[in-house]
Amino acid sequence: MTAGHQRSAIALVALAHLLSDLQQGVLPVLLLYQRQALGMSLGQVGLAAGLNSLALSLSQPLFGHLVDRWGERRIALAAAAWVAVFAGALGLARSVGAVVLLASLSALGPAAFHPAGAAAVGRMNLARRGLATSVFFVGGTAGLALGPIIGGAMFGTIGLRGTVWIALGTLVLAAGVLSVAPLSRQAGPRSVPLRPEARPGRVLQLRHFLWGGIGAVLLLTGLRTAFQLSLATYVPQHLVELGFGQGQASGGLSLMQAAVAGGVLLGGVLADRVGPRSLGLAAMLGLAPVLVLFAQGSGAAANLVLVAAGLLIGLPLSMTLVTGQALLGEARGLASGLVFAASSAAGAGGVAFTGLLADHWGLTTALTALAGLSALAALVSLALPEKKGALSSAQGHA
């Protein structure tokens, strides 16, 4: 495959990722409107968002295994149809229980697509794997950024039934993109060749797994996602409390998610140039004061602070997936599923915990508490390998 064909292939998979995650971007705005329509508490909003993320986490390793067995294209097409049905029905829900159930079920669509798309990118023979992976992630983050804009415009114009039209539009577009995207129809390898230091008989095998290995990657991935999902869920609520209108609150969330996409792209470039430890440590140390500024500041500088938070949250994303794939060798669907699962599981716990804090002590206190988790993520980053270029070389020899 020529360099030009590779770029086109990555762009198509990234576009499919955008369409898969767009409904996830609509969800926080939907919950903002449903909170008013159904009288939901912040804890119930957190429960819906948290179970959505938990469904992602529990199912992605299974879908990763199915991708390795059945091929990428079959799983991706089923994922597009699933999310259209259940995300489309979310706006029609007339009870809190229905909202929570449909939010959980709709998550299985992107849960299935994520390991399929990531495996497709991981299968390509690329020199700058960190940058290529970041382009894939930028597609998903762009969907998260467009979701609040589209959702806010639709709900403000025709009401919550706009979810049906969003679902139909994304389904048609996704079917077209997936029909030409470079997704494999065949099963992938079923064995999981491990890196030499993780094979039986090596001294300190458990230490290699946890310190500088997949354990540290999964923990950092989970903490990073807890910040992103908690902010994605409660940024609209917090901005409304600061005096913004619903449309402005949706725009603020879109701005943050767009900044995340910029951070992902920048992080992909940096992942090919600096060590994972330096990248993760710098991003998480910088994020802690930014989270405090957003929680405690006034509305005047809120959008600027959100841009800074988004950039820092996005920086380590590509690095964590590429490292996970390198450590688990040829079973890229399973590796991708494990990384996404850790991400979503921690995101579910983080957003639910933030909601409980908000119900008891207020949203400002709950958002401030996230800065402590950012400091913890910085400590976890110290367990990552420091060697520059390790990601590309490791993946190239997998």
C-alpha positions as a printed Julia matrix, in Angstrom:
398×3 Matrix{Float64}:
   0.0     0.0    0.0
   1.47    3.35  -1.03
   1.77    6.29   1.36
  -1.12    8.04  -0.38
  -3.33    4.96  -0.09
  -2.4     4.64   3.58
  -3.41    8.22   4.27
  -6.74    7.69   2.51
  -7.34    4.45   4.4
  -6.65    6.08   7.77
  -8.9     9.02   6.87
 -11.8     6.68   6.03
 -11.45    4.75   9.29
 -11.26    8.05  11.19
 -14.43    9.28   9.45
 -16.2     6.06  10.43
 -15.01    6.69  14.01
 -16.49   10.2   13.88
 -19.89    8.85  12.87
 -19.72    6.11  15.52
 -18.96    8.53  18.35
 -21.23   11.38  17.26
 -24.13    9.94  19.23
 -21.9     9.8   22.31
 -21.32   13.51  21.83
 -25.06   14.14  21.64
 -25.69   12.33  24.96
 -24.58   15.07  27.42
 -26.78   17.66  25.67
 -29.66   15.2   25.56
 -29.28   14.7   29.32
 -29.32   18.48  29.8
 -32.71   18.66  28.04
 -34.03   15.46  29.63
 -33.03   16.74  33.06
 -35.45   19.62  32.6
 -38.14   17.55  30.88
 -38.13   14.7   33.42
 -36.82   16.48  36.54
 -33.66   14.36  36.71
 -31.2    14.98  39.55
 -27.48   15.41  38.9
 -26.98   11.95  40.41
 -29.41   10.47  37.87
 -27.64   12.31  35.06
 -24.39   10.81  36.31
 -25.98    7.36  36.54
 -27.12    7.49  32.9
 -23.72    8.7   31.69
 -21.86    6.31  33.99
 -23.79    3.21  32.91
 -23.29    4.27  29.29
 -19.55    4.24  29.9
 -19.74    1.03  31.95
 -21.5    -0.72  29.06
 -18.62    0.41  26.85
 -16.06   -0.96  29.28
 -17.61   -4.36  29.93
 -18.3    -5.15  26.29
 -15.22   -3.9   24.45
 -12.9    -6.83  25.28
 -15.62   -9.19  24.01
 -16.03   -7.18  20.82
 -12.25   -7.08  20.45
 -12.21  -10.88  20.62
 -15.04  -11.05  18.06
 -13.12   -8.73  15.74
 -10.15  -11.12  15.88
 -12.5   -14.03  15.1
 -14.97  -12.55  12.58
 -13.17   -9.64  10.98
 -13.54   -5.89  11.29
 -16.14   -5.03   8.65
 -18.9    -7.31   9.94
 -18.61   -5.95  13.49
 -18.44   -2.31  12.34
 -21.6    -2.57  10.21
 -23.56   -4.19  13.04
 -22.31   -1.46  15.38
 -23.63    1.32  13.12
 -27.1    -0.23  12.99
 -27.23   -0.84  16.74
 -26.34    2.68  17.79
 -28.85    4.15  15.34
 -31.71    2.18  16.89
 -31.01    2.8   20.57
 -29.55    6.31  20.41
 -32.41    7.32  18.15
 -34.91    6.12  20.76
 -33.3     8.11  23.6
 -35.14   11.32  22.78
 -38.47    9.47  22.86
 -37.94    8.19  26.43
 -40.56    9.43  28.88
 -39.13    8.2   32.17
 -35.79    8.36  33.95
 -35.53    4.58  33.89
 -35.99    4.49  30.12
 -33.31    7.15  29.64
 -30.84    5.18  31.78
 -31.61    1.89  29.99
 -31.37    3.32  26.48
 -28.19    5.23  27.31
 -26.64    1.94  28.44
 -27.76   -0.03  25.38
 -26.72    2.64  22.89
 -23.13    2.37  24.15
 -22.77   -1.11  22.65
 -22.56    0.43  19.15
 -19.35    2.42  19.67
 -18.11   -0.38  21.96
 -18.16   -2.7   18.96
 -16.69   -0.21  16.5
 -13.73    0.93  18.63
 -11.7    -2.31  18.57
 -12.62   -2.9   14.91
 -11.41    0.53  13.81
  -8.33    0.51  16.03
  -7.38   -2.97  14.79
  -7.67   -1.76  11.18
  -5.22    1.07  11.86
  -2.93   -1.19  13.9
  -2.79   -3.65  10.97
  -1.24   -1.05   8.64
   2.54   -0.98   8.21
   3.2     2.6    9.28
   6.43    4.41  10.1
   4.77    7.05  12.31
   2.31    4.9   14.18
   1.69    7.42  16.94
   0.54   10.06  14.44
  -1.61    7.56  12.51
  -3.3     6.39  15.71
  -3.92    9.99  16.72
  -5.71   10.64  13.41
  -8.01    7.69  14.18
  -8.73    9.11  17.63
  -9.25   12.61  16.23
 -12.09   11.17  14.17
 -13.85    9.96  17.31
 -13.15   13.15  19.2
 -14.46   15.2   16.3
 -17.68   13.21  16.62
 -17.8    14.07  20.31
 -17.28   17.75  19.43
 -19.9    17.83  16.67
 -22.46   15.94  18.75
 -23.29   18.81  21.13
 -23.6    21.29  18.25
 -25.89   19.04  16.23
 -27.85   17.91  19.29
 -28.26   21.44  20.61
 -29.44   22.72  17.24
 -31.87   19.84  16.72
 -33.32   19.83  20.24
 -33.66   23.61  20.26
 -35.54   23.5   16.96
 -37.73   20.39  16.92
 -37.35   19.05  20.46
 -36.04   15.75  21.74
 -37.45   13.79  18.81
 -34.45   15.17  16.95
 -32.54   12.07  18.11
 -34.43   10.06  15.48
 -33.27   12.3   12.65
 -29.7    12.36  13.93
 -29.71    8.55  14.1
 -31.06    8.14  10.57
 -28.55   10.58   9.13
 -25.55    9.0   10.79
 -26.69    5.49   9.83
 -26.89    6.37   6.14
 -23.51    8.09   6.19
 -21.87    5.31   8.21
 -23.13    2.62   5.82
 -21.6     4.5    2.91
 -18.25    5.05   4.61
 -17.96    1.5    5.93
 -18.66    0.06   2.48
 -15.39    1.56   1.19
 -13.27    1.73   4.39
 -10.28   -0.68   4.52
 -11.76   -3.05   7.08
 -10.8    -6.71   7.04
 -13.43   -9.34   6.25
 -11.3   -12.19   7.61
 -10.52  -13.22  11.16
  -7.28  -12.03  12.68
  -4.74  -14.13  14.59
  -6.15  -15.82  17.66
  -2.97  -16.24  19.63
  -1.56  -13.48  21.8
   2.24  -13.36  21.39
   3.66  -11.43  24.32
   6.69   -9.17  24.43
   9.84  -11.11  25.52
   9.91   -9.62  29.0
   6.33  -10.8   29.66
   6.87  -14.46  28.69
   6.81  -17.28  31.25
  10.13  -17.98  32.91
  11.32  -14.4   32.9
  12.28  -12.88  36.27
   9.91  -10.26  37.65
   7.23  -11.0   35.07
   4.52   -9.43  37.26
   6.65   -6.33  37.79
   7.05   -5.92  34.01
   3.31   -6.25  33.58
   2.43   -3.63  36.2
   5.4    -1.26  36.09
   6.14    0.01  32.59
   3.67   -2.52  31.15
   0.03   -2.89  30.27
  -1.14   -2.34  33.86
   0.23    1.21  33.97
  -1.15    1.93  30.5
  -4.64    0.79  31.47
  -4.65    2.79  34.71
  -3.52    5.99  33.02
  -6.05    5.43  30.24
  -8.82    5.02  32.77
  -7.96    8.12  34.78
  -7.62   10.25  31.65
 -11.06    9.15  30.49
 -12.59    9.82  33.91
 -11.65   13.48  33.45
 -12.99   13.67  29.91
 -16.29   11.93  30.59
 -16.92   13.8   33.85
 -16.33   17.13  32.11
 -18.36   16.1   29.07
 -21.28   15.2   31.33
 -21.17   18.17  33.7
 -19.71   21.03  31.65
 -23.17   21.89  30.22
 -24.72   21.68  33.68
 -21.97   23.85  35.24
 -22.12   26.46  32.48
 -25.89   26.77  32.93
 -25.29   27.29  36.66
 -22.84   30.08  35.75
 -25.55   31.84  33.74
 -25.01   30.52  30.22
 -27.95   29.51  28.07
 -28.46   25.93  26.93
 -27.16   26.71  23.45
 -24.05   28.4   24.88
 -23.49   25.47  27.22
 -23.64   23.06  24.27
 -21.18   25.25  22.4
 -18.8    25.26  25.38
 -18.8    21.46  25.43
 -18.14   21.34  21.68
 -15.24   23.74  22.13
 -13.7    21.51  24.79
 -14.12   18.37  22.68
 -12.59   20.12  19.67
  -9.62   21.03  21.89
  -9.38   17.36  22.91
  -9.11   16.5   19.19
  -6.3    19.02  18.83
  -4.56   17.52  21.85
  -4.91   14.02  20.42
  -3.32   15.1   17.14
  -0.49   16.94  18.9
   0.0    14.0   21.24
   0.31   11.65  18.27
   3.15   13.75  16.87
   4.84   13.95  20.27
   4.41   10.2   20.87
   6.77    9.56  17.96
   9.36   11.96  19.41
   9.33   11.78  23.23
   8.93    9.0   25.73
   5.5     7.94  27.03
   6.53    8.85  30.59
   7.37   12.46  29.75
   4.22   12.91  27.68
   1.86   11.49  30.3
   3.53   13.28  33.2
   3.49   16.72  31.57
  -0.13   16.43  30.48
  -1.5    15.24  33.81
   0.52   17.7   35.91
  -0.7    20.55  33.75
  -4.31   19.41  33.92
  -4.7    19.62  37.72
  -4.59   23.45  38.07
  -6.7    23.88  34.94
  -9.47   21.76  36.46
  -9.39   23.9   39.61
  -9.6    27.09  37.52
 -12.66   25.82  35.65
 -14.48   24.68  38.77
 -13.73   27.77  40.85
 -13.6    30.48  38.16
 -16.27   32.79  36.82
 -18.06   32.4   33.51
 -15.93   35.04  31.77
 -12.9    32.83  31.14
 -14.72   29.47  31.13
 -14.29   28.78  27.42
 -10.58   29.56  27.47
 -10.04   27.23  30.42
 -12.06   24.52  28.66
  -9.77   24.74  25.65
  -6.71   24.25  27.88
  -8.36   21.3   29.65
  -9.29   19.67  26.36
  -5.77   19.97  24.93
  -4.2    18.39  28.02
  -6.77   15.59  28.23
  -6.16   14.66  24.59
  -2.35   14.54  24.67
  -1.8    11.0   26.09
  -4.63    9.24  24.23
  -2.81    7.89  21.15
   0.23    6.86  23.18
  -1.8     4.63  25.49
  -3.45    2.68  22.66
  -0.24    2.21  20.67
   1.58    0.99  23.78
  -1.22   -1.44  24.59
  -1.2    -2.85  21.07
   2.59   -3.23  21.14
   2.49   -5.13  24.44
  -0.16   -7.58  23.25
   1.35   -8.24  19.84
  -0.76   -9.5   16.96
  -4.1    -9.75  18.8
  -4.8    -6.1   18.02
  -8.56   -6.39  18.39
  -8.18   -7.78  21.92
  -5.51   -5.22  22.79
  -7.67   -2.37  21.54
 -10.67   -3.75  23.43
  -8.7    -3.92  26.69
  -7.44   -0.34  26.39
 -10.89    0.99  25.51
 -12.41   -1.1   28.3
 -10.12    0.35  30.96
 -10.91    3.77  29.6
 -14.66    3.34  29.76
 -14.73    1.54  33.12
 -12.87    4.34  34.86
 -14.95    6.89  33.0
 -18.11    5.27  34.32
 -16.84    5.31  37.88
 -15.56    8.85  37.57
 -18.74   10.36  36.23
 -20.94    8.51  38.73
 -18.71    9.58  41.64
 -18.71   13.19  40.39
 -22.51   13.12  40.25
 -22.79   11.84  43.81
 -20.42   14.55  45.05
 -22.41   17.16  43.13
 -25.68   16.07  44.73
 -24.23   16.3   48.23
 -21.71   19.17  48.09
 -22.41   20.97  44.84
 -21.03   20.79  41.31
 -18.17   23.22  42.01
 -16.76   20.98  44.74
 -17.23   17.87  42.63
 -15.35   19.31  39.65
 -12.56   20.59  41.93
 -12.08   17.06  43.26
 -11.07   15.91  39.77
  -7.78   17.8   40.2
  -6.75   15.24  42.81
  -7.26   12.43  40.31
  -5.12   14.33  37.83
  -2.26   14.37  40.35
  -2.72   10.61  40.79
  -2.56   10.15  36.99
   0.74   12.05  36.96
   2.15    9.55  39.48
   0.94    6.63  37.35
   2.73    8.16  34.35
   6.03    7.6   36.16
   5.48    3.85  35.65
   5.5     4.2   31.86
   8.62    3.52  29.75
  10.69    6.57  28.91
  12.53    5.41  25.78
  11.87    7.63  22.77
  10.46    5.89  19.72
   9.59    2.8   21.74
   6.05    2.8   20.53
   6.75    2.64  16.83
   9.58    0.15  17.16
   7.64   -2.12  19.46
   4.64   -2.18  17.21
   6.76   -2.72  14.17
   8.22   -5.92  15.7
   4.94   -7.25  17.08
